[in-house]
Amino acid sequence: MIMNNHAKAGFTLVEILIAVTIISILSGLAIQQFTRYSRRASETRAQAELRTLHTDVSTFKTDTNQYPASLQDLIKRPADAAISSKWRGPYLEKDDIPVDPWGEDYQYSRKPKGSKPPFELFSYGSKGTEADPNDYIFLAH
């Protein structure tokens, strides 16, 4: 009888399944962390853009003594002659109003004189127009 002294090379099915399971768990954790950081980065970008728009609206108010009727007034001279003569825009660096990180327009509304705050500026956030108001991203005044 001839004995084979060579051990079988390779991995068993159980070893391969354990390795695949470990890799799957680690991948799932990495994807979860990436998603969390990506969401935070988008929210931070929205806050920064809201801060810039807030500054631009405030500069418009300083120049014209009124808040803009819409964000369009920051890039195009308003039709109202009293405002138009004092307008020193455009107030944005680019010729268009930025959209939030999720592709939606930033929301702006001027409130009646004497209201506090005098205007509202926000993003719907990651859920878009279907978002609950608690999910909106506001700039703290």
Disulfide bonds with the S-S distance in Angstrom:
none
